[in-house]
Amino acid sequence: MSTVTTSVAVKRKGMSPLVKRLIWAGLVVVLVIAMALSTRIVPKDSQAAAGPGQFNAASYGQTQFPKIQKYIAENAVDAVTLAPAVKADATAAASKYGKSADGATYIIPITFTGVVGKVPADGYTPITVEGLGDVKIGLQLGPAINGTDLRDVTGKVTLNDFNNQIEFQDAGAAINDELKKALTKIDATGLEGKTVTVHGAFTLINPQQWNVTPSQIAVGK
């Protein structure tokens, strides 16, 4: 007589729907807690709220202007020394005393003492400086300040330091804005006939006409 063995498949009992719901609920809670811990709340008007890397031109100008003043004060060549060097060889003089970010134009930090001529409504004010021969100096006294000589005088500030061309231009304008504030404090537009000692910078283009953007002006009588 043969024996028949019967196999009974036993169905494995899974987790109940209630347990599954509890597990999913727990995972959601953990995720929410993790998100909360990694989130930083900042006021909408704070620098962080503006987004990482956003360029603040005004802050840049306030930070850089004193540094530029210091650089020019420490590196300025006296105009009386520069004049004969430029007359002998303008290119060599520019390379010796100036800096260039592009290898073509040179910006020279300069200092001189002279008498302020008639201050125009805009443009450059003539300054009479003894010992310069036929070299003429013009000085920007505002209210408008043009150019980027102050931004570029160190030769170290380039477009690569900024995200784009607009930021690069805004940086120069912000530095000029700081200069405007300084010129307003000394009533620069009312300096006609007074003796001033100037530190500043200019791009050497015309060997006989130096148009200077000041960084500091000390007013005599």
C-alpha positions in Angstrom: 0.0 0.0 0.0 1.5 3.3 -1.1 1.6 6.3 1.1 0.6 9.6 -0.3 2.2 12.6 1.2 0.3 15.8 0.9 2.1 19.1 1.0 0.2 22.1 2.2 1.5 25.5 1.1 1.6 27.8 4.0 1.0 31.4 3.1 3.4 33.8 4.8 1.6 36.4 6.7 2.6 39.9 5.7 2.4 43.2 7.6 -1.0 44.5 8.3 -2.2 47.7 6.6 -2.1 49.5 9.9 1.6 48.7 10.4 2.4 49.9 6.9 0.6 53.1 7.5 2.5 53.7 10.7 5.8 53.1 9.1 5.1 55.5 6.2 3.9 58.1 8.7 7.1 57.7 10.7 9.2 58.2 7.5 7.3 61.4 6.7 7.9 62.8 10.1 11.7 62.0 9.9 11.8 63.7 6.5 10.0 66.8 7.7 12.4 67.1 10.7 15.4 66.8 8.4 14.1 69.5 6.1 13.5 71.8 9.1 17.0 71.3 10.5 18.6 72.1 7.1 16.5 75.3 6.4 17.8 78.7 7.4 15.3 81.5 7.7 16.6 85.0 6.9 14.9 88.4 6.8 13.9 89.3 3.3 16.0 92.5 3.3 19.2 90.7 4.5 22.3 90.2 2.3 21.8 86.4 2.4 18.2 86.8 1.2 19.5 88.5 -1.9 21.1 85.2 -3.0 24.7 84.0 -3.0 27.1 85.8 -5.2 24.9 88.8 -5.8 27.2 91.9 -6.3 26.6 94.8 -4.0 28.3 97.8 -5.9 27.8 100.3 -3.1 29.5 98.0 -0.5 32.3 97.3 -3.0 32.9 101.1 -3.5 32.9 101.7 0.3 35.4 98.9 0.9 37.7 99.6 -2.1 38.0 103.4 -2.1 40.1 103.7 1.1 42.4 100.9 -0.3 42.8 102.8 -3.5 43.6 106.0 -1.6 46.3 104.2 0.4 47.8 102.6 -2.8 48.0 105.9 -4.6 49.5 107.6 -1.5 52.2 105.0 -1.3 53.0 104.7 -5.0 52.4 108.1 -6.5 55.1 109.7 -8.5 55.6 113.5 -8.2 54.5 115.3 -11.4 57.7 117.2 -11.5 59.6 113.9 -11.7 57.2 112.4 -14.2 57.2 115.2 -16.7 60.8 114.9 -18.0 60.5 111.1 -18.0 57.4 111.3 -20.2 59.0 113.9 -22.5 62.1 111.6 -22.9 60.1 108.4 -23.5 56.4 108.3 -22.8 56.1 104.5 -23.2 59.0 103.8 -20.9 57.7 106.3 -18.3 54.2 104.7 -18.4 55.6 101.3 -17.9 57.9 102.4 -15.1 55.4 104.4 -13.0 52.1 103.0 -14.1 50.1 99.8 -14.2 48.2 98.2 -17.0 45.4 95.6 -16.8 45.3 95.1 -20.6 48.9 95.6 -21.5 48.0 98.6 -23.7 46.9 101.5 -21.6 48.8 102.6 -18.5 47.3 104.3 -15.5 49.8 106.3 -13.3 49.4 107.2 -9.7 50.5 110.8 -9.3 50.9 113.7 -6.8 51.4 117.4 -7.2 50.8 120.8 -5.6 49.3 123.6 -7.7 46.8 126.4 -7.9 43.2 125.7 -9.0 42.0 127.5 -12.0 38.4 128.3 -13.0 36.2 125.3 -12.2 33.9 124.5 -15.1 30.3 123.2 -14.7 31.6 119.9 -16.0 34.9 118.5 -17.3 38.4 119.0 -16.0 39.6 122.0 -14.0 43.0 123.4 -15.0 45.7 123.2 -12.3 48.8 125.4 -12.5 51.8 123.3 -11.3 55.3 124.8 -11.4 58.1 122.9 -13.0 56.1 121.0 -15.6 57.2 122.9 -18.7 54.5 122.6 -21.4 52.6 119.8 -19.6 49.1 120.8 -18.6 47.1 119.1 -15.8 43.3 118.9 -15.6 41.6 117.7 -12.5 38.1 116.2 -12.1 36.3 118.0 -9.3 32.7 117.0 -10.0 29.9 117.0 -9.8 30.2 114.3 -12.5 33.2 111.9 -12.2 33.9 110.0 -15.3 36.2 107.1 -16.2 37.7 104.2 -14.3 41.2 105.4 -13.5 40.7 104.8 -9.7 39.3 101.3 -10.2 42.2 100.3 -12.5 45.1 102.2 -11.0 46.5 99.1 -9.2 46.5 97.0 -12.3 45.0 94.1 -10.3 41.3 94.6 -10.8 40.0 92.9 -14.0 36.8 91.6 -15.5 37.7 88.2 -14.2 37.0 89.4 -10.7 33.3 89.9 -11.5 30.5 87.8 -12.9 30.0 90.0 -15.9 30.7 93.3 -17.6 27.9 95.1 -15.9 29.3 94.4 -12.4 32.8 95.5 -13.6 31.4 98.8 -14.7 29.3 99.2 -11.6 32.4 98.7 -9.5 34.1 101.6 -11.2 31.0 103.8 -10.8 30.7 102.9 -7.1 34.3 103.9 -6.4 33.7 107.2 -8.2 30.6 107.7 -6.0 32.8 107.5 -2.9 35.0 110.2 -4.5 32.0 112.4 -5.1 31.2 112.2 -1.4 34.8 113.2 -0.4 34.7 116.1 -2.9 31.5 117.4 -1.5 32.9 117.5 2.0 35.7 119.9 0.9 33.4 121.9 -1.5 35.6 121.1 -4.4 33.7 123.2 -6.9 34.6 126.3 -4.9 38.4 125.8 -4.9 39.2 128.3 -7.6 42.4 130.3 -6.7 43.4 128.0 -3.9 46.5 125.9 -3.5 45.9 122.2 -3.3 48.0 119.1 -2.9 46.6 116.3 -4.9 47.0 112.5 -5.0 45.2 110.8 -7.9 45.5 108.8 -11.1 45.4 109.3 -14.8 45.7 107.3 -18.0 48.7 108.5 -20.0 47.3 109.1 -23.5 48.5 112.6 -24.4 52.0 113.3 -23.0 51.2 117.0 -22.7 47.7 116.8 -21.2 47.2 114.8 -18.0 43.6 114.5 -17.0 43.7 113.4 -13.4 41.0 111.8 -11.2 41.9 112.7 -7.6 41.8 110.2 -4.7 42.7 112.8 -2.0 42.9 116.6 -2.0 44.5 118.7 0.8 43.4 122.3 0.6 45.8 125.1 1.4 45.1 128.8 0.9 
